[in-house]
Amino acid sequence: MRGTAVLDVLDPPAVSRGGAGLRVLLGAALLVAVFFVAVVALPYFTFLFDSTPGRFVDEVRFGTYYPRRGWLLLHIVGGMVAVLAGPVQLWLGLTDRRMDLHRVLGTVYLAGVALGTVGAVVLAVQTTLGWVFGAGLLGLSFAWVVTTGLAFASIKKHLIGQHKEWMIRSYVVTFAFVVFRIGSIGFIASGAGETPESQAFLAWACWAVPLLVTEAILQGRKIAAVTV
C-alpha cells in the first residue's frame, strides 16, 4: 500500500493542490461574500449616516432584533470580517504563497470569528423564534469555535495538513450565514415564506449539511488517492 496514515494526516492530498478548480471555487465564494455583505450586512449600518434618525426608523430596520441590536451588530461585524478574509487567507494557505500575508489574514480571521461568535451566542440564547432555532444557532457557534480552534491548534503544532483541512471546515461554517440567507430567499420564492419552521430548519441545515458534504469530499479524496 502506498502512503501511511501518518502521511495522510500531515499532508492530505485533498488539500495539497491549488489548481484552477480551487481558484474558481474560492473566487466564487469571495464574489458571493462581497455581494452578501453589500446587500444584506451593510444596510444594518445605514443608521450611522441617516439624516433623520429615530426610534421608529431603527425598529423597522432591525425588526425583532431591535432590543438586541448591539449584539446583532457585533455578530455582523465579526461575520463580515471572517467571510471576506476567508477566501484570500485560504488561497494563500492552500497554495503556500505569501505566508506573511497569510498569517496576518489568519489573525484577522480569528478576530472576526471571536466577535461573531460572541454576538451569535447572545442572539441564540435570547431568540424569540423558538428553542429549535436557538439551538441551531448555538450549534453553529459551537461548530465555528471548534473548527477554527482546531485549525489554530494544529498550526501551532506545525501540523500543516490538518491545519488546512480545519481551515476549510471553518470557512464552510463561516459561509453558513450566506447559505442561511440564500435558503430564506428560496423559501420565499417557493411561496413557503419565512415561517418559524423554515427558519428553524435553516438554522441547522445552513451549516450541518455543507459541513457534511465538505467532510465527505475531504475524506473521499484521501481514500481515492491511496492505491493498493
C-alpha positions in Angstrom: 0.0 0.0 0.0 1.3 3.5 -0.9 1.3 6.1 1.8 0.6 5.8 5.5 -1.9 7.1 8.0 0.7 9.5 9.3 1.4 11.0 5.9 -2.3 11.3 5.2 -2.7 13.4 8.4 0.4 15.6 7.8 -0.1 16.2 4.1 -3.6 15.1 3.0 -3.9 15.1 -0.8 -7.4 16.6 -0.5 -5.9 20.0 0.3 -2.4 19.9 -1.2 -3.2 21.3 -4.6 -4.0 24.8 -5.9 -5.3 24.4 -9.4 -7.9 26.1 -11.5 -10.7 24.5 -9.6 -9.6 25.9 -6.3 -9.2 29.4 -7.9 -12.7 29.2 -9.3 -14.2 27.9 -6.1 -12.6 30.5 -3.8 -13.1 33.3 -6.3 -16.8 32.5 -6.5 -17.0 32.3 -2.7 -15.4 35.7 -2.4 -17.8 37.3 -5.0 -20.8 35.9 -3.2 -19.4 37.0 0.1 -18.9 40.6 -1.2 -22.4 40.6 -2.6 -23.8 39.3 0.7 -22.0 41.9 2.7 -23.1 44.8 0.4 -26.7 43.8 0.1 -27.5 42.1 3.4 -25.0 43.1 6.1 -24.0 46.8 5.4 -27.6 48.1 5.3 -27.8 47.5 9.0 -25.3 50.2 9.5 -27.1 52.9 7.4 -28.4 54.4 10.7 -24.9 55.8 11.2 -25.4 58.1 8.1 -29.2 58.6 8.4 -30.1 62.2 8.4 -33.4 61.6 10.1 -32.5 59.1 12.9 -35.3 58.0 15.1 -36.5 55.1 17.2 -39.2 54.1 14.7 -36.8 54.0 11.8 -34.3 51.9 13.8 -37.1 49.5 14.9 -38.2 49.0 11.3 -34.6 48.3 10.3 -33.8 45.8 13.0 -37.2 44.2 13.4 -37.3 41.7 16.2 -33.6 42.2 16.8 -34.1 45.8 17.9 -33.8 45.1 21.6 -30.6 43.2 20.9 -29.3 45.4 18.1 -25.9 45.9 19.7 -25.2 42.1 19.8 -26.5 41.8 16.3 -24.2 44.5 15.0 -21.3 42.8 16.8 -22.2 39.5 15.2 -22.4 41.1 11.8 -19.1 42.9 12.1 -17.3 39.7 13.0 -19.1 37.7 10.3 -18.2 40.3 7.6 -14.5 40.2 8.6 -14.4 36.4 8.6 -16.4 35.9 5.4 -14.3 38.4 3.4 -10.9 37.5 4.7 -11.5 33.7 4.5 -11.2 33.1 0.7 -7.9 35.1 0.4 -6.5 33.6 3.5 -7.4 30.1 2.3 -6.0 30.6 -1.2 -2.6 31.8 0.2 -2.5 28.9 2.7 -3.6 26.1 0.4 -1.1 27.2 -2.3 1.7 28.1 0.2 2.0 31.6 -1.1 2.8 34.9 0.8 2.8 33.2 4.1 3.5 36.5 5.8 0.2 37.9 4.5 -1.5 34.5 5.2 -0.6 34.8 8.9 -1.8 38.4 9.1 -5.1 37.5 7.5 -5.3 34.4 9.7 -5.2 36.7 12.8 -7.8 39.0 11.3 -10.0 35.9 10.6 -9.6 34.7 14.1 -10.7 38.1 15.5 -13.7 38.1 13.2 -14.8 34.6 14.3 -14.3 35.6 18.0 -16.5 38.7 17.7 -19.1 36.9 15.5 -19.4 34.0 17.9 -20.0 36.2 21.0 -22.8 38.0 19.2 -24.2 34.8 17.8 -24.3 33.1 21.2 -26.2 36.0 22.8 -28.7 36.2 20.0 -29.2 32.4 20.1 -29.9 32.4 23.9 -32.3 35.4 23.7 -34.0 34.5 20.4 -37.7 35.0 20.0 -38.0 32.4 17.2 -38.2 29.3 19.4 -35.8 26.9 21.1 -35.1 24.8 17.9 -33.9 27.9 16.1 -31.8 29.0 19.1 -30.3 25.5 19.4 -29.4 25.6 15.7 -27.6 28.9 16.1 -25.8 27.6 19.2 -24.8 24.5 17.3 -23.4 26.8 14.5 -21.5 28.9 17.1 -20.0 25.7 18.6 -19.0 24.4 15.2 -17.4 27.8 14.4 -15.4 27.8 17.6 -14.3 24.1 17.3 -13.3 24.2 13.6 -11.4 27.4 13.9 -9.9 26.5 17.3 -8.6 23.2 15.9 -7.2 25.0 12.8 -5.3 27.3 15.2 -4.1 24.5 17.5 -2.9 22.3 14.6 -0.8 25.1 13.1 0.8 25.8 16.5 1.8 22.1 16.4 3.1 22.5 12.8 0.5 20.0 11.5 0.2 21.8 8.2 -2.2 19.2 6.5 -4.6 19.2 9.5 -4.4 23.0 9.7 -5.5 23.3 6.0 -8.4 20.8 6.5 -9.7 22.5 9.6 -9.5 26.0 8.0 -11.6 24.6 5.1 -14.1 23.4 7.6 -14.0 26.6 9.5 -14.8 28.7 6.4 -17.6 26.4 5.4 -19.1 27.2 8.8 -18.5 30.9 8.3 -20.2 30.7 4.9 -23.3 29.2 6.7 -24.6 32.8 7.2 -24.7 33.3 3.5 -26.3 29.9 3.0 -28.9 30.8 5.5 -29.9 33.9 3.6 -29.9 32.0 0.3 -32.2 29.4 1.9 -34.5 32.1 3.2 -34.8 33.6 -0.3 -35.5 30.1 -1.6 -38.4 29.6 0.9 -39.8 33.0 0.0 -39.5 32.3 -3.8 -41.2 28.9 -3.4 -44.2 30.5 -1.6 -43.5 28.9 1.7 -42.4 32.1 3.3 -40.2 32.8 6.3 -42.1 30.8 8.8 -40.7 29.8 12.2 -40.4 26.3 10.9 -38.4 27.3 7.9 -36.1 29.5 10.0 -35.6 26.7 12.5 -34.8 24.3 9.6 -32.2 26.7 8.1 -30.6 27.3 11.5 -29.4 23.7 11.4 -29.2 23.0 7.7 -27.1 26.1 6.8 -24.0 24.6 8.5 -24.6 20.9 9.1 -25.3 20.0 5.5 -22.4 21.9 4.0 -20.1 20.6 6.7 -21.1 17.0 6.0 -20.6 17.4 2.2 -17.2 19.0 2.9 -16.1 16.2 5.1 -17.2 13.6 2.5 -15.1 15.4 -0.1 -12.0 15.7 2.1 -12.0 12.1 3.3 -13.2 10.7 -0.1 -10.3 12.3 -2.0 -7.8 10.9 0.5 -9.3 7.4 0.2 -9.2 7.7 -3.6 -5.6 8.8 -3.5 -4.5 5.6 -1.8 -3.6 2.7 -4.2 -3.2 -0.9 -3.1 
